[in-house]
Structure formats: structure tokens, C-alpha cells
């Protein structure tokens, strides 16, 4: 039975599939396809986390974010500094505030 996936997988998955006695068909993505598939993978991992909020699923999201940072040449230390700066300026999400609307006065 052939199962179609057409999705980005971790680097060792092909070896794991073959070690399990199965055959995998795959290709190496172009830079453009890789970027598209990374964003698809981020959505996939977020959906999995929403279905099963646990550390393992959150770690998968972080792995995708690290890859997205790398392809965009973002320095994670800089990203963390920006995060902290925004936290100080705008706050976090701990107060659970839901903005309903804004009226011009």
C-alpha cells in the first residue's frame, strides 16, 4: 500500500522508514519549495500541538521555527532580544486580554 505524503520531514526519516523495511520515494527541495514546505510544516505542527498540547509537540514547533530563522538569516539571539524588548514595551499575554473593538473619539 502506497501512502502519499508530499511534506517536509526531518533529515533522518528516510533512514528510519527504510530500516523499518519500507521504501520511500523522495526528492530534495529547491530553496523556494523548502521555504513553502517549512511554512506548511509550521501549520501542521501547530495543529498537532492544538490537538495534543505537550512538550514534544512544542519542541517540533521550535524546530521548524529554528529552520525558518536559518533560511531568513535571522540570528536567534537577536530574535530573543526583540522578543524581550516587545515584552517590556507591549507586555506579554498573561493577563488574557481580548480586545473587542476600538472607537475613534
Secondary structure as UniProt FT lines:
FT   TURN            11..12
FT   HELIX           13..19
FT   TURN            20..21
FT   HELIX           31..51
FT   HELIX           55..71
FT   TURN            72..73
FT   HELIX           76..90
FT   TURN            94..95
//
